[in-house]
Amino acid sequence: MTVAVNQKSAQAAPATAQPILEAKGVSKAFGHVQALNSVDFELYPGEVVALIGDNGAGKSTLVKILSGIYRKDTGQIFIDGVPVEIHGPKDAERIAGISTVYQDLALVDVRDVGSNIYLHIEPTRWRFFIDFKKMYADAQRIISILRIDMPSVRVNVGELSGGQRQGVAISRALARGGRIFIMDEPTAALGVEQQHKVNELIASLKAEGKTVLVISHNLEHVFTVADRLIVLRRGRRVGTRLKTETTREEIVGLITAAIKGDEDAA
């Protein structure tokens, strides 16, 4: 079924813009467990959206479908209004421009910043030789665009702080030409100062016209960076709110079912 939207939800999306990414009626089951149940989802150009919910709400399943790790059972995915099929992470990058920064970051600590940013997509000369000069210059350009405080693109990633490591992972996604950035718990295990750096990175991506989807349990972080919040509960979308038109108490109520969700009005 299509989840009904209440008045607040209807106001929580641009009235005229076409979604850059849209999912309609997406479902996914693992045996007898229904992880997602006919979920609608949308992202608009240049916005930061927080996807939130308790453990088992379906956040990770939805993100893995969008990033090509899981295949949906039913439903459709649209990019710029055109239906697409995403069969794997390479399709997510190539067809949809989706880059996912996972919580573990998947960085190589013994390699330098430039090599991590261009891992597996290194620029070459004469087809076979890595063009290190271009690679480091391009890496520095991306670091500058995102305004990351980095000692050098030649320093090993293992020597960096948590916030700087997040910056390298985001830079790698940007180097791949991403338009949509999915960030999985980007402030987990980070100190206050490093969390602030991650917030600045997200703001930089938005300033570059990118769309950012943040998956987080940290409501303080969510209310700092997000324009819009989408709440999942037990595999259903139960609420969409503009940050400026909601409170932490309302969001917690939607997560815990203390407040009636939008699907209850269907």
N, C-alpha and C positions, 0 to 999 in steps of 0.2 A: 504494500500500500504506500501511497505517497503521504509523507508526514505533513500534517496541516501546520500552517504558520499563523501565530497570533499577531496581533497588531504590532507588538514590539519587534517581532521577528521580521515582519514585512518592512519595517523601517530600517532594518539592519543590513541593507544591501543597497548599492547605488541604483537609482531608479532607471537610468538609461544605459549604463555600461553593459557590454556583453562580457560574460565571464571568460577569463583566459583559460580556466579549467572548470569543468562541470561534471559531476557524476549524478546519475539519475537511477534510483531504484536499485542500488548496488547491494547485493547480498553475498554472504560467504559463510559456509558451514564447515566444521571439522567434525565429521562423524555426526553424533547427535547434538553437538554444541553449535548453536546458531550464533556465530561471532558478529555478523552484521545482518540486519533485517531491513531491507528496502530503504537504504540510506540515500538521501539526497545531499549533495555537497557542492559548494562553489567557491572559487577564488576569483577575485577581480584584479585587474592590472594595478600594480603599485600599492597594494595594501598588505598589512601585516595581520594575519589571522591566527588566533590561538585555538587549537583543538584540545579540549580538556574533558576529563572524565575520570572516574575511579578505575582501579585495576579491573580488567575484564570488560571495560565499556566498549571496546572495539577500535580504539584509537590506532594501535599498532597494526591491526589487520587492515584498516582503511588505508593507512600510509603505505603499507607493503603492497597493496593492490595498485595504488597510484604510482609507486616507484618500480613496479614490474616484478616484484619478488613473488607475490601470490597472483593467481588468476581468479577473477570474480566468478561466482556461480551464475548470477543474473545481473541485469542492469546494463547501462551504457555509460561510456566516458566520452566527453567532448573536449576538444582543444580548439579554442576560438570558434566555437559553434559547430565544428566538424567532428562527426563520430570517429573514434579511433580505437584500435585494439592494441593494448600494451602487453607484449609477450615476454618481456624481460627488462632488466635495468638499462640495457643499451637502447631499447625502444623508448623507454621513458626519457632518456637524454636526447635521442635523435628526433623522435616524433613530437614529444611534448615539451622538451626543454626543461625537464624536471631533474634537479640535482638534489640528492639527499645527503645530509650531513648527520651520520649516526652518532649515538652517544659515545661510542668507543673511538670515534674519529678516523680509525683505520690509517694512522700515520706510521711512517717508518722512522723510528727514532734515530737510527744510525745514519740517516741521509739528511742532507741539508734542506733548507726551506724551499729553494728553487726546484730541487729534484722532487720533493713531495708535491708541490703544486702541479708540476707537469708529469707526474708519475704515469707511465704508459702512453703519454701523448707528447713525448719530448720532440721539440723541433729538430730537424735533421739537415745536414749538408751532404750533397752527393749521395742521397738516399740512405746511407748506412751509418753516418757519423752524427752523433748528437751535437747540435750547434749550441754549445754551452753559453757563448756570449749572448745569443738571442734569448735563450731560456732564462738566464739571470736578469736580463734587461726587461723581459716581459713579466717575470715574477715581481720585480721591483715596481713596475707600472701598476700591477694589480694591487700590491700592498699599499701603494700611494693612493689609489682610487678609494680603497676602503679605510684609509687613514689608520693603518695598524702600526702600533709602536713596536718596531722590529729592529733588533740590533744590526742584522745583515741577512740577506737572502742566502748567504753561504754558511750560516751557523747551523749546526745539527739541531733537528727538531727536539731531540731528547734534552736539550739544554734550555728549552723555553718554558714559560709559565703556562698555566692552564688556559688563560685568556688568549695568549699568543698562539697556542696550539689550535684553539677554535678558529682563530684568524687564518691560520694556514689551511685548515680544512675548508673553510668558506672560500678562500682564495682559489683552492683547487676546483671547487664547484664552479666558480665564476670563470675560470680558465677554460672550462668545457662548454662555455656558451649558454649556461643555464638562464632561463627566464623566471623559473619557479624554484624557490629554495625551501626544502623541507628540513627543519632542524629538530632533531629528536633530543629532548631534555638538554638544551644547550648550556644551562647554568648548573647542571647537577655536579656536585662535589667541587664547585668553585667558591672561592671567598668573595666577599662583598666587592672588593676592588676589581677582581677579575670578572664578576658578573656585570659590573658597570661597563667594562670593555666590550663584552659580548653585546650588551644593549647598544653600544655605539656602532658596532659592526652591523647589527640589524637595521639601525637608522641609516647607515651608509648605503646598504642594499636598497632600502626604500627610496633614498634620494637618487639612486641610479635608475629608478623606475622598475625595479624588480619586485616580484611578489614573494612574500615570505609566509610559510606556514610553520608555526611553532607548536610542538607538542610538549606540554609541560604540566607538572603537578604544582608548580610554584605560582600561586595566584599573585603574589607580590610582583614577580617578574612579568606575568601575563598582563597585569594592569599597567605596567610601565611601558611595554613595547607594542601591545596589540591595538589595532583599530576595531576589530570585531572578534567576538568569542563564539565558538560553536561547541555545544555541550553534547556529548554522547553518554548514554546510560543503557547498559545491557544490550548493546548492539543497535540501538536506535538513536536518532538525532532528536533530542528533547528540547533544545533551545538554541536560539541565535540572538545575540545581543550586541549592540554597539557599546563599546567601553564607556562612552560618555552618557549612556542611558541605563546603566545598571550599577549594581554594587557587588562587592565580594559576598555579602550575605545572600543575595539572590542567586549568584552563581553556585555557591555551596549548596543552597536549597535545591537547585536543579540537579546537581550531581548526586545528591543523597535522596532525592525524591521527596524531600520535605516540602518542596514547592511543586505544584502541578506542572508537568512538562507540556510542550506544544502538542505532542502526539496524543495526550489525554483529551485534547479538544477535537480529535479526528472523528 
